[in-house]
Amino acid sequence: MLDSKIPAGKLEEKWNDYKGHCKLVNPANKRKLEVIVVGTGLAGASAAASLGEMGYRVKAFCFQDSPRRAHSIAAQGGINAAKNYQNDGDSVFRLFYDTIKGGDYRAREANVHRLAEVSANIIDQCVAQGVPFAREYGGFLNNRSFGGTQVKRTFYAAGQTGQQLLIGAYQALERQVALGNVEMYNRHEMLDVVLIDGKARGIIARNLVTGKLERYFGHAVLLCSGGYGNVFYLSTNAMGSNVTAAWKAHKKGAYFANPCFTQIHPTCIPVSGDHQSKLTLMSESLRNDGRIWVPKNINETRKPNDIPEEDRDYFLERRYPAFGNLVPRDVASRAAKERCDAGYGVGTTKQAVYLDFKYNLINKYGRTEANKQGIQNPDEETLVRLGKEVVKEEYGNLFDMYEKITGENPYEVPMRIYPAVHYTMGGLWVDYELMTSVKGLYCLGEANFSDHGANRLGASALMQGLADGYFVIPYTIGNYLADEIAVKPVPTTDPAFVAAEAEVNERINQLMNIKGTQSVESFHKRLGKIMWEKCGMARNEKGLQEAIIEIQELKKEFWKNVRIPGGIYEMNPELDKANRVADFLELGELMCKDALLRRESCGGHFREESQTAEGEALRDDNEFMYVSAWQYKGESNWELEKESLNYEVIKPTQRNYK
Amino acid sequence: MEHYEMNLTLKVWKQKDAKSRGSFETYQVKNISSEMSFLEMFDVLNEQLIQEGKEPIAFDHDCREGICGMCSMYINGRPHGPWHGTTTCQLHMRAFKDGDTIVVEPWRAKAFPVVKDLVVDRIAFDRIIQAGGYISVNTGVTIDANTHMIGKEIADKSFAAAACIGCGACVAACKNSSALLFLSAKVSHLALLPQGQPERNKRALAMVAQMDKEGFGSCTNTGACEAVCPKEIEITNIARLNRDYAGAALASDAHKE
């Protein structure tokens, strides 16, 4: 039976109470305890650095050539924090409330409240590290708005916030490496977790340069390995982002929670052809200043700038007047899909809508600048020029990126955008202490399921990654390790390590010996297509049932016919990919099973059978107010355990952004 | 956007591992769309090689949106290829035309040994950061973020330096393989901020010492690094570093007396 270990007491006192009563490890004992951290994104780097500072002996692993490259680096728009610097009524409670509501009432109250509580500390920490957040002329920190909220609480650094936060955490990590508190293993990929007497005691990692398997001991293991959006092949994730570390843990006993909760981000650059290898996000912050529209006429042939106002349908502003272009991501994505499915899409593929900056370029930024500079009655040309300068400062890198990819200048013509897979709310099940259902095995950041329910609000992923790594795990891990101080490091010649390595070795050999005819990439693409069409933005019973069978067949074909060139004991990117795609094939099936079982719509999970008359997602709280936690029972076989969600403070209602 | 297709000849550096000698191999690719990214063109080539039973070309890449700094190809004699301020992954095929021959090599520098084909080892950059590219602050700060007032112009300048993605194009472009643009970007990022002041001198000295130890060459101010930097990091950062370094060296001499 799963125990979420949520502390008793009032919601706003739980975390403080916990911190006041959890067990501590004294400094001399910390030096005897070893912790393994897998992944060096915001969650992993911040955890590894913080635990190193505290005196634990840390080993950190990443598959990239440097920890600074983890995909958190690509986060664009910002990070939320309840600082209320803008005096617009923000508070810890409001951030908590917005996050719960944005997640469509499928997250735990206690976890989310803790997240909101520590949010302000994150900003303090990052500024102290030298993260150059955007500032106002007076020298104080600036904020912008994001979707699903009515306050300005998002801190940012142009369109490169993730980069700046990750570099902050990376620098803290490298400082600990220099001090000898953290050992860093670049170009290493975790391929199994080692359990001894039911506790996580180490990992098997593959050195991606030599191809050799290596064994590492730890008193505890932290998985900070990110999300699994690449199961769709095309997503905004980095090419190397994968589910392998989490999946191996799942197969060793860690429950996988809410796998079907995936986030489709509304504003991405559309697919241009079959060659497409990934999709590129255009930050949600652009919806602050961009207006989304399609033509009112179904067979519109005019260029966007030639279409007059009266022939444009600003469909988000029309359907959701209160939040307008800043509705949450799931709502915006579905609305765009609805218009495109109805035939109003734009561009050559008709699978796109416009994101248009002209109005705010002129009326918001242009006019403010003109006032600042004392220009009386400026003409439109002047306003456009002035506005462009400000927009360039706010989003310059994004506009440049758009132009490089599409060859069009977004300062002049509206962007064409379409929803794309971006984030996964599901992940390994963790309790309040971020421990999985395996003792001593923790999961942080996007890789866990805990804080975003069925839909994550923009600028909250960075917040959660850093909250978990800087401010949660340093407390909760002590509560476990305090009882482990007598445990001597287990030599990696222990039979448990030998057996785990043998298992990994056998699987790699099996893969290499298939010697089939089709590339790993081709299987990944086919899996992605099934997932996108049948377990994507809209799902139904028939499609999901078909998808499960198709994926099972594809998996069989993969294990019979995949071709992996090269050898095992060398750098072999095709083998690395094969290991990952083999796991995606298993995960895809579980996602469809989870989506099939959840016969309600909530957040990013839209079951066509469950919608309101206006086409909004219709939850079923009586039946589905739970976290679905899946236990692996063998090939294509899982057992479901339900963790019911009890709302003590917030009263769940139909989400309304109208 | 109008697009077109092209057939290309590729001359690509192949090298089995760090110890082996490498050489150029010639490949033909057909029907490449101008809408593809440069790395998607490599995907097509690799798929073709796998189908032919040959070994694909190893290259580093990850985010494919120009921010992780992993991609690193030396294309037609220029790091990251012909487009200004652009990483390899953001270079698109409309930069080329039908019939072109494209020569692709790894970064070449003593401090960046080749691992395989186009993949090099840039761990020296991590060690330069370890030498002092940080502010020594532990987790748990309780000073409110707005305590430090930082003028917008200063914050923007610091950010512009901090935008470095650590790809190493500056080193690859430099005839001496100097890492000074990379190093000066980090020093400037922190030296411009009030939080970075206490360790300012020590940082500059330690990072330069580490750079020398790694085998990067000296800077002779030709500006090749700035010209190829995909994030347009300015060479004025090097001037700032030089000032800091000279000042720090003097201060440390004074300290010795």
Interface residues (C-beta under 8 A of the other chain):
Chain A: S46 A49 S50 E53 Q64 D65 S66 P67 R68 R69 A70 H71 I73 A74 K83 Y85 N121 I123 D124 Q125 C126 V127 A128 Q129 G130 P132 F133 A134 R135 E136 Y137 G138 G139 F140 L141 A157 A158 Q160 G162 Q163 Q164 I167 Y170 Q171 A172 E174 R175 V177 A178 M184 N186 V209 A238 M239 G240 S272 G273 H275 Q276 S277 K278 T280 L281 E393 D400 M401 K404 I405 T406 G407 E408 Y470 F471 P474 S519 E521 S522 R563 P565 G566 E570 M571 P573 E574
Chain B: M1 K16 D17 S33 E35 M36 S37 L39 E40 D43 V44 E47 L49 I50 Q51 G53 K54 E55 P56 A58 D60 H61 D62 C63 R64 E65 G66 I67 C68 G69 M70 W83 G85 T86 Q90 L91 H92 R94 V115 K116 V119 D121 R122 I123 F125 D126 I129 Q130 A131 G133 Y134 I135 S136 V137 N138 T139 G140 V141 T142 I143 D144 A145 N146 H148 M149 I150 G151 K152 A155 D156 S158 F159 A162 A163 I165 G166 H189 L190 L193 Q195 G196
